[in-house]
Every structure is written in structure tokens, then in C-alpha cells.
Amino acid sequence: MSDTAVRSRKTSAPRLPLTGILRLKSPAETWYKPALSVVVASAVPNLLLYSLDRLDLVMYTMAGSLCALYGHNLPYARRAHTVVRVVLGMVAGLAVSLVTASLTDSVAVLIAVGAVLAAVQKTFCDATRIGPPGHVIFTFVSSAALFTPQEPGRIPGHLGLALAAGAFAWLITVGPALRRREGPERRATARALDAAAAYAAAPGDRTRHAAAAAVQAAWQSLLAAGRPTPVRQALERLVVHAERALATTSAGPSRAAGPSGGADPAELARWAARTRGRGPVPAPPPAPGTVEQLFGIDAERSGRRNRRGRREARARFLRALAPGSPVLPVAYRTLTGCALAGYVSYALGVGRPYWAIVTAAAVYQPNATQSWSRALQRVFGNLVGVLVFAAVIPVARLSPLALVLCVLFFNFAAEALITRNYWLGSVAVTPMALLVVEFAGAHPAWELISDRALDTLVGAAAGLLAVFAVPNRRAGGRVEKALTATAEARAGAERVLAAPAADALALEAARRRLTSSLVELRDASDIAAGEWWQRALPEEDMLAAEQAGHRTLAATAQRQGLITLPPANGAV
């Protein structure tokens, strides 16, 4: 299509920010859920080992306990499957590390294996889009285990401890389903209503994308939740209201004709607050077109339950690992940066440079600009964190129980603070990681502090060097693919609209496909805009594609009865 043609541009490099990197944000809505989960999941095995006088085994149970950090934004049905995979992945990485440590004490070999593991973990986490905290927890556990002396005969028992702790973490993460099984879906729906209210109050490209992404996430949450319940059906009707508000505002105040309440920001915000609460889900009158739209959602849900849906999920995962995927250059960065960090740190005198590997792995974000910001945040947070450790270590060494309680406190603090800014969470992560070393025996505090500071500086520097040495040129290719997909989705929607009697199911499927492609286009362009050394983005083409796509969405919404446009503007 002419309005989405991709034209070559000269290469460009993004600006690397120096201001605002340490600015604090509002805490995440559910910050306390992973914080409390990891504390409970860690406290029980840690206190059990304390009672048995075997705190030297804490590292292995912690591998399983940290799995409680994952999946908190997912519906419980999906969360149960996801955390099982996290536990199995964590134990697999731990097994490789323990076997390697039992076979060799060559630091050069251990660094190489640690870098490969970090790259594999980064690749799989990106391919599955597992969400925060991502690959860093896996790399932290496997890298620490690599540099812990190991005897082959004890490996099965250590892996058994990790599996047992992981099973308990699984119970912690899915247990709330017994009390409020639609909680994640309610929060996703509330976020969609809030985002739609923000867009209705202040229309713009950013608020529109945020609203579209939130609505898309709400539908994904409801579709992944399993069979519909009365509460989920009420939530679906609310998401339709959010979509209608988005479509009405996109059409413009002079073109929208439906009831004004559909795009009233205050009303949407009130519904969001009530949905997020513990009371009944709001039940406003159904928006126009609700029956047809929910019919399409039911059909999609049915498709996800059959084999075709599972085949499509596997195909998406394999495409993310196939040659040409934008995930792979980031994996090469991780391999290069982690290996370089480990070897440089070792050359500078650090005997167990696992923290340099972890620091380098933590640097890698979707693009160069975000990786730059993360590196600065990591360095600042870790350096402050070692000062906190210096202040806390006398208290932690008062007794084994004091050490356990200090680790639990910093576990909670890390998850409570990290959503404000990554550096603030690192301030708590650093003393927690250093205190874990104390379970195997006391070490000179100054040695721990100096090694950790050196590892931090080396890891961040090596990580950034790999970012700029291994450019991700495929990020621009992802934009081109997203432009093509958007053009195809728009053409498909127009074909359905052109039919004299459009099938309601086909209309809903076409609209959802176009919505998803527009969200993907904006995400791809945001990532590519911060990447290093690639063709400049086709800004005009993206703008034309988005404008044409939103015009088609408005026409589709009108055909479904969600909004009403004047006859002159009803055709695309």
C-alpha cells in the first residue's frame, strides 16, 4: 500500500540520556504481591534450614524461592503453567552450573559457561515474553552456583532442595486464586478503563497507544483466564466500554455521535476504581455492539483451547528463536558482554567474578538507550548498596537468625522499591546478595565490598561495550515487518467492511487483528528508536499507517455499532 511503503533512510544513532535516569516514579499498583510472595516463599525454607542448623544450603532453596517473583500480572490459570516452567528452567540452569562446578575449577571455563547460560536465559525469557524480573534472576542463581565448590554426589540433593522450594513458591503464587480467582483480570480491566479515561481526557499519540495497549492486555488476560464466569463476563462488557471510549475519542468530538457517557473520563475512572476494589464489578448498561463483540471473543477463546491455538503459540515462540529474529542480536550481546565482564574482572584479581557476569546481563534491555540507562542505574544502586551492606553486616553477624531476618528484609525491600526506579531496588538487592554469601561462612567484609564494587564497574562497562559493539540492526526490520502486517490487517478489515452483509465474527476478528498490529507497530518503533547504528525509522510511513489504521478502526467500530459517525465520514 502506498501509505505504508518503506523507504530507506540514512543511519542514525540515538541520544543517550544523562538526566532523569535516577528520577523516582510512583510505585507499581501491585508492588506488594511479588514482595510478600518472595518473603513467604523464602522464609519457610530458610527458617526450616535454620532449625536444622544447615543454613549452608540456603543458596539451593533460594533458587526455587525466587521463582515466586514471576507471573503476578497473569491470570491464575496461565500463572500456574508459567511458574511451573520458571521452576523447571531455574532448576535446569542450576543443574548445569552444579555439574560444571563439580567437574572443573578452571575459572576461565566457569566464566565461559556462565556467559553461555546468561545468553540462553536471556533468549528464552525474551522469546516467551515472560515479563519482569526476566532473565536476571536466572543468571544470578546459575552464576553464583558456578563459583561454589561442588561434589557430584551432593548434586541430586541440592537440586531436590531447589525443586521443593520451587514447588512451595508455586503454591504461594497460585494460592490467592482460592480467595479471589478473578483478581488479575479485574486489575487488567481496571488498567484498561484508566488508560481509556486518560486518553478521553487528553487525546494524543502516546495516550492513545497506552490505552490501546492496555485494552489489548485486558483482552489477553481475559482470554487466558479460562472459561468465562459471571465476573469475567461483566469484565468483558467493561472492556468493550473502554474500547468504545477509545474509538469515540479517536473519531473526534465532532464526529462521535453516541451517548457521551461512553467517553466520559470521570465515569471510566469510577468504574476502574470499583473494578479494582473487592466489591461487585460495575454493571453499566451494555455498550452498543457488545453482543457482537463478545460473540467474537467467545470464538477466539474457543480457538485458544483447541490444538490450533497451541500450535500457533509454539510457532510464535519458534519464530522468536529463528534466524533473523530481533531477539538473537541481544543474545549475542549478552554472550559477549558477560564473557568479557567475567574475564576482565578475573584479570583484575576477583577470584569469583560471578557478580560481574550478573551485572553485564542486567544491562541488556530492548534497545541501546534503555541499556545505557539501566547500566547507570545499576552502577549507582550497587555502589550505594555496598555501603548499606557495610552498615548492616555487624547486625547480620550477631546470630544466624539475625542473618536470615536481614536477608528476608532486603528481599522484601528490593521488590518494594524496584518499581520506583531500578537503582533503588539495586540498593536492596546488593546487600541481600552479599548476605547470602555469609550462609556458607563469614568472609572479610572489606573483601566482599571491594570485589562487589569492582565487579559492578567492570560488568556495566563490559555490558555497554557489547551493546555498542553488537548493534541490533534487526530492530529496524521488526518495524518494517510491523508496517507490512499493519497494511495487511487494514486491507483485510477493509475487505470485510466492503462486504454488503459483513459477518459479525469476521468483523470482530478483523478489528482485533488490526488493533493488535497497531500496538505491535508502536512497540516496535519505540524499541527501534532507541537502538544504535541502524537506518533511521520511516517516520512518515509509520504515521501514515497509524492514521489509516485508526480510520479503518473507526469505520469498523461504527459497523459494529460501537460508535456512530456522520454518513460522510462513514466510509474509509
C-alpha positions, 0 to 999 in steps of 0.5 A: 500500500502506498501509505505504508511503503518503506523507504530507506533512510540514512543511519542514525544513532540515538541520544543517550540520556544523562538526566532523569535516569535516577528520577523516582516514579510512583510505585507499581499498583501491585508492588506488594504481591511479588514482595510478600510472595518472595518473603513467604516463599523464602522464609519457610525454607530458610527458617526450616534450614535454620532449625536444622542448623544447615543454613549452608544450603540456603543458596539451593532453596533460594533458587526455587524461592525466587521463582515466586517473583514471576507471573503476578500480572497473569491470570491464575490459570496461565500463572500456574503453567508459567511458574511451573516452567520458571521452576523447571528452567531455574532448576535446569540452569542450576543443574548445569552450573552444579555439574560444571562446578563439580567437574572443573575449577578452571575459572576461565571455563566457569566464566565461559559457561556462565556467559553461555547460560546468561545468553540462553536465559536471556533468549528464552525469557525474551522469546516467551515474553515472560515479563519482569524480573526476566532473565536476571534472576536466572543468571544470578542463581546459575552464576553464583552456583558456578563459583561454589565448590561442588561434589557430584554426589551432593548434586541430586540433593541440592537440586531436590532442595531447589525443586521443593522450594520451587514447588512451595513458591508455586503454591504461594503464587497460585494460592490467592486464586482460592480467595479471589480467582478473578483478581488479575483480570479485574486489575487488567480491566481496571488498567484498561478503563484508566488508560481509556479515561486518560486518553478521553481526557487528553487525546494524543499519540502516546495516550492513545497507544497506552490505552490501546495497549492496555485494552489489548492486555485486558483482552489477553488476560481475559482470554487466558483466564479460562472459561468465562464466569459471571465476573469475567463476563461483566469484565468483558462488557467493561472492556468493550466500554473502554474500547468504545471510549477509545474509538469515540475519542479517536473519531473526534468530538465532532464526529462521535455521535453516541451517548457521551457517557461512553467517553466520559473520563470521570465515569471510566475512572469510577468504574476502574476504581470499583473494578479494582476494589473487592466489591461487585464489578460495575454493571453499566448498561451494555455498550452498543455492539457488545453482543457482537463483540463478545460473540467474537471473543467467545470464538477466539477463546474457543480457538485458544483451547483447541490444538490450533491455538497451541500450535500457533503459540509454539510457532510464535515462540519458534519464530522468536528463536529463528534466524533473523529474529530481533531477539538473537542480536541481544543474545549475542550481546549478552554472550559477549558482554558477560564473557568479557565482564567475567574475564576482565574482572578475573584479570583484575584479581576477583577470584569469583567474578560471578557478580560481574557476569550478573551485572553485564546481563542486567544491562541488556534491555530492548534497545541501546538507550534503555541499556545505557540507562539501566547500566547507570542505574545499576552502577549507582544502586550497587555502589550505594548498596555496598555501603548499606551492606557495610552498615548492616553486616555487624547486625547480620553477624550477631546470630544466624537468625539475625542473618536470615531476618536481614536477608528476608528484609532486603528481599522484601525491600528490593521488590518494594522499591524496584518499581520506583526506579531500578537503582533503588531496588539495586540498593536492596538487592546488593546487600541481600546478595552479599548476605547470602554469601555469609550462609556458607561462612563469614568472609572479610567484609572489606573483601566482599565490598571491594570485589562487589564494587569492582565487579559492578564497574567492570560488568556495566562497562563490559555490558555497554561495550557489547551493546555498542559493539553488537548493534541490533540492526534487526530492530529496524526490520521488526518495524518494517515487518510491523508496517507490512502486517499493519497494511495487511490487517487494514486491507483485510478489515477493509475487505470485510467492511466492503462486504454488503452483509459483513459477518459479525465474527469476521468483523470482530476478528478483523478489528482485533487483528488490526488493533493488535498490529497497531500496538505491535507497530508502536512497540516496535518503533519505540524499541527501534528508536532507541537502538544504535547504528541502524537506518533511521525509522520511516517516520512518515510511513509509520504515521501514515499507517497509524492514521489509516489504521485508526480510520479503518478502526473507526469505520469498523467500530461504527459497523459494529455499532460501537460508535456512530459517525456522520454518513460522510465520514462513514466510509474509509 
